[in-house]
Amino acid sequence: MNIIKTDIDDVLIIEPHVFKDERGYFFESFSQREFNEKVGNINFCQDNESMSSYGVMRGLHFQRPPYSQSKLVRCVKGEVLDVAVDIRKGSPTYGKHVAVKLSEDNHRQFFIPRGFAHGFSVLSDVAVFQYKCDNFYHPEADGGISIVDGSLGIDWNIPTDKAILSEKDTKHDLFKDFDSPFDYSIYLYK
């Protein structure tokens, strides 16, 4: 796998080595050994999958400590714009984001460490999105920031009138009203 660093330390784009021939393609989508060597010792314990149609925007989600999660995400059908927002108080990149297009064609994956809010928008007719988490889901620890908060400067590549949000995602605080439970000194990725 090839690791691509982003403008925020520890938020990484991962490109697998894809072997193609006349039959199709093959690639190793995850190797714990290689991930530990190249990214860090993260033990994933839960895999999730969602299917969404064009215009769906999900996020910006996180789990509050002590149930925070690192995620390794990918799009196995269609295309999404995936975003990680730094919500670690005291971080030099607090409130900044990294966005990357993930698709069935580019096979890219996106590593989002603990202390980040995560969301995505669906750019294709349909998208199937998969992600690994290093902590189990705890509904009582759910947190979020408004995915449509213009102050974050995220271009979701979806016209506002085409955006489809869940009722839950319309109720998250704007970033300016958000009190982060993450402290940069504790959530420095190691």
C-alpha positions as CSV (number, residue, x, y, z in Angstrom):
1,M,0.0,0.0,0.0
2,N,1.0,3.6,-0.7
3,I,0.5,6.1,2.1
4,I,-0.3,9.7,1.1
5,K,0.1,12.4,3.8
6,T,-2.4,15.2,3.9
7,D,-2.4,18.7,5.3
8,I,-3.3,17.4,8.7
9,D,-0.9,15.1,10.5
10,D,-2.1,11.5,10.9
11,V,-5.1,11.9,8.5
12,L,-3.9,9.7,5.7
13,I,-5.0,8.5,2.2
14,I,-4.1,4.9,1.5
15,E,-3.8,3.5,-2.0
16,P,-3.6,-0.2,-2.3
17,H,-1.5,-2.0,-4.9
18,V,-4.1,-3.1,-7.5
19,F,-3.2,-6.0,-9.8
20,K,-5.2,-5.8,-13.1
21,D,-5.4,-8.2,-16.1
22,E,-8.0,-9.3,-18.7
23,R,-10.0,-11.0,-15.9
24,G,-10.4,-7.9,-13.8
25,Y,-8.5,-6.9,-10.7
26,F,-7.3,-8.1,-7.3
27,F,-6.0,-6.1,-4.3
28,E,-5.5,-6.7,-0.6
29,S,-8.1,-4.3,0.9
30,F,-6.7,-4.7,4.4
31,S,-3.7,-6.2,6.1
32,Q,-3.3,-5.7,9.8
33,R,0.5,-6.3,9.6
34,E,1.0,-3.8,6.8
35,F,-1.3,-1.3,8.4
36,N,0.6,-1.5,11.7
37,E,3.9,-1.1,10.0
38,K,2.9,1.9,7.8
39,V,0.2,3.7,9.8
40,G,0.2,2.5,13.4
41,N,-1.0,-0.1,15.7
42,I,-4.8,0.2,15.5
43,N,-7.0,-2.7,16.3
44,F,-10.2,-2.5,14.3
45,C,-13.1,-4.4,16.0
46,Q,-16.2,-3.4,13.9
47,D,-17.0,-3.1,10.2
48,N,-19.9,-1.1,8.9
49,E,-21.5,-0.6,5.5
50,S,-24.0,1.9,4.2
51,M,-25.7,2.3,0.9
52,S,-26.9,5.8,-0.2
53,S,-28.2,7.6,-3.3
54,Y,-27.0,10.7,-5.0
55,G,-27.1,13.8,-2.8
56,V,-27.1,12.0,0.5
57,M,-24.8,13.7,3.0
58,R,-23.9,11.9,6.3
59,G,-22.1,13.6,9.2
60,L,-20.3,15.2,10.6
61,H,-20.2,12.4,13.2
62,F,-17.9,11.3,16.1
63,Q,-18.2,9.4,19.3
64,R,-17.4,11.2,22.6
65,P,-14.6,9.8,24.8
66,P,-14.1,7.2,26.2
67,Y,-15.8,5.7,23.1
68,S,-14.0,7.7,20.4
69,Q,-13.2,5.9,17.2
70,S,-10.5,5.8,14.5
71,K,-11.9,4.9,11.1
72,L,-10.6,3.4,7.9
73,V,-13.1,4.1,5.2
74,R,-13.6,3.3,1.5
75,C,-16.2,3.4,-1.2
76,V,-16.7,0.0,-2.9
77,K,-19.5,1.1,-5.4
78,G,-19.9,4.6,-6.8
79,E,-18.1,7.7,-5.6
80,V,-18.2,9.8,-2.4
81,L,-16.5,12.9,-1.1
82,D,-15.2,12.0,2.3
83,V,-14.2,14.6,4.9
84,A,-12.4,14.6,8.2
85,V,-12.6,17.7,10.5
86,D,-10.0,18.2,13.3
87,I,-12.0,18.8,16.5
88,R,-9.1,18.4,18.9
89,K,-9.0,21.5,21.2
90,G,-5.5,23.1,21.1
91,S,-4.6,21.5,17.7
92,P,-2.8,23.8,15.3
93,T,-5.3,22.5,12.7
94,Y,-8.5,22.8,14.9
95,G,-11.5,23.3,12.7
96,K,-9.6,22.5,9.5
97,H,-10.6,19.6,7.2
98,V,-9.2,17.2,4.7
99,A,-11.5,16.1,1.8
100,V,-10.8,13.2,-0.6
101,K,-12.8,11.5,-3.3
102,L,-13.1,7.8,-2.7
103,S,-14.5,5.6,-5.5
104,E,-14.8,2.0,-6.8
105,D,-12.4,3.1,-9.5
106,N,-9.6,4.6,-7.5
107,H,-9.8,2.1,-4.6
108,R,-8.5,4.7,-2.2
109,Q,-9.0,4.4,1.6
110,F,-9.0,7.2,4.1
111,F,-7.7,6.9,7.7
112,I,-9.3,9.2,10.2
113,P,-7.9,9.1,13.7
114,R,-9.7,9.7,17.0
115,G,-10.4,13.4,17.6
116,F,-11.9,14.0,14.2
117,A,-15.5,14.5,13.0
118,H,-16.3,12.5,9.8
119,G,-18.8,12.9,7.0
120,F,-19.4,12.2,3.3
121,S,-21.5,13.2,0.4
122,V,-22.6,10.8,-2.4
123,L,-21.5,12.0,-5.9
124,S,-22.7,9.0,-7.9
125,D,-26.2,7.6,-8.5
126,V,-25.6,5.1,-5.7
127,A,-22.7,4.5,-3.3
128,V,-21.8,1.6,-1.1
129,F,-19.5,2.8,1.7
130,Q,-17.6,0.6,4.1
131,Y,-15.6,1.5,7.2
132,K,-13.6,-0.2,9.9
133,C,-13.8,1.2,13.5
134,D,-11.4,0.7,16.4
135,N,-14.2,1.0,19.0
136,F,-17.7,-0.4,19.1
137,Y,-20.7,1.8,18.5
138,H,-22.1,3.5,21.6
139,P,-25.3,5.4,20.8
140,E,-25.0,7.3,24.1
141,A,-21.7,8.8,23.0
142,D,-23.0,10.0,19.6
143,G,-21.8,13.5,18.7
144,G,-22.0,15.7,15.6
145,I,-21.3,19.1,14.0
146,S,-23.6,20.5,11.3
147,I,-22.6,19.1,7.9
148,V,-23.9,22.3,6.2
149,D,-22.0,24.7,8.4
150,G,-20.5,27.1,5.8
151,S,-17.9,28.4,8.3
152,L,-16.0,25.1,7.9
153,G,-15.3,25.9,4.2
154,I,-16.2,22.4,2.9
155,D,-17.3,22.1,-0.7
156,W,-19.4,19.0,-0.6
157,N,-19.8,18.9,-4.5
158,I,-23.6,18.7,-4.0
159,P,-26.0,21.6,-4.9
160,T,-27.8,22.7,-1.7
161,D,-31.2,21.9,-3.3
162,K,-30.1,18.4,-4.0
163,A,-28.7,17.6,-0.5
164,I,-30.5,14.8,1.4
165,L,-29.9,14.8,5.2
166,S,-31.3,12.7,8.0
167,E,-33.4,14.5,10.6
168,K,-30.6,13.7,13.1
169,D,-28.0,15.4,11.0
170,T,-30.1,18.6,10.7
171,K,-29.9,19.1,14.5
172,H,-26.2,19.2,15.1
173,D,-24.6,22.4,16.4
174,L,-22.7,24.8,14.2
175,F,-18.9,24.7,14.7
176,K,-18.9,28.1,16.5
177,D,-21.4,26.6,19.1
178,F,-19.6,23.3,19.5
179,D,-17.7,22.4,22.7
180,S,-15.3,19.7,21.7
181,P,-14.7,16.8,24.2
182,F,-11.3,16.1,22.6
183,D,-8.0,17.6,23.8
184,Y,-5.1,17.7,21.4
185,S,-2.5,16.6,23.9
186,I,-4.5,13.5,24.7
187,Y,-5.6,12.7,21.1
188,L,-2.2,13.1,19.4
189,Y,-2.1,10.0,17.2
190,K,0.6,7.6,18.2
